[in-house]
Amino acid sequence: MATFSWLYLSLLLLSEAGVIGLDFRHKLAIGYKPRPAITAIAGAVAFFLVWDLSGINAGIFFEGAKQFLVGVELAPELPIEEIFFLILLCHSALLIFTWVERLVEKRK
């Protein structure tokens, strides 16, 4: 069981490293204009954290499979992995938006 406790966090960090690599290689968000990109990601993460905390408080959201989690909770039912998941989600969404925006501009 202890072997898997870092699995989810490790996969999240590996995935974010890949997203950061794509970002810098193609100069999409942080690799293009770091301050606005980081601000956008941080704002979106903050929004989703409030969303998560509201869902937890309402009894809708709950902590998943604990065998894959490190065991550090930021709040009851809010594992530290959630922060890294939200960063990955928001950064990926920003890259997709920027990429599509550039494709549309190229076609014009």
N, C-alpha and C positions, 0 to 999 in steps of 0.2 A: 504494500500500500504506500509506503514512504517513497518508493521509486516514482510513482505517478504524481506526487504532491506538487511538483514544479512543472508538470507537463503543460498545463493550459497556459500558465504565465510564460513559459519558454516559447511556446508556439505563437503567442501574441507578440512577444518581443521580436521573434524571428520574422514574423509577417510584417511588423512595422518597420523593421530594418529593410525589408524588400521594398516597401512603399517609399521609404526615404530614399533608397537608391534610385528608384524610378523618378521620384520627384526631382532629385538633383541632376540626374542624367538628362532629363528632358526639360529641365527648368520650368516646372509647372506651377508650383506654389511656393513652398519654403525655399526652393532652389532659385526662384525667380525674384520674389519680393517677400523676404522672410517676415518682416514685422506684420504686415496685414494678414499673411497666411497663418501665422502663429496666433494672432488675435482672433481670427475666424475660428480656428480649431478650438482654442481655449473657450471662446464664447459658446460654441456648440456643445462642448463637453460639459460646461457649467449648466447649460439648459437641460441636457439629458441626465445629469446628476440630480437636479431638482426633480425631474420627471421620475427617475428611479426612486428617490426618497419618498415622493408622494405615493408611488405605487406600493412601496414597502409599507408605508404607514397605513395605506388602505387595505393591506393584506392581499394585494394582487400579485406582487413580485416577492420572490423568496430565493434564498441561496440554493444553488443547484448541488451537483455531485461533489461532495466535500473531499472525496479521495483525489480529485484532480486540482484542488486548491491549496495554496500555501498555508492558509490558516489565519492570515492577517485580515481583520475586518476593520473597515473605516467607520462603520456604524453597524448596528445589528442588521444582519441579512445583506450587507454590502461589502463583499470581499474586495481586496485591493485589485484583483484582476479586472474588476469592472472598469476602473479608471483606464487601464491599458486597452481594454476592449473599446471603450468609447473614443479614445485617441485614434485607434486604428480605424474605427468606423468613420469618424469625422474627417480624418486625413484622406482616407480612400475616397469618400464622397467629394471632397474638395478637388482631388486630382481628376476624378471622372468628369466633374463639372467643367474644370479648366480645359481638359483635353477635348471634350465635346465643343466647348466654346471656340477653341482654336480650329477645330475641324470645320465648323460652320463659317468662321472667318476666312479660311483658305478657299472655300467653295464660292465665296462671293466675288 
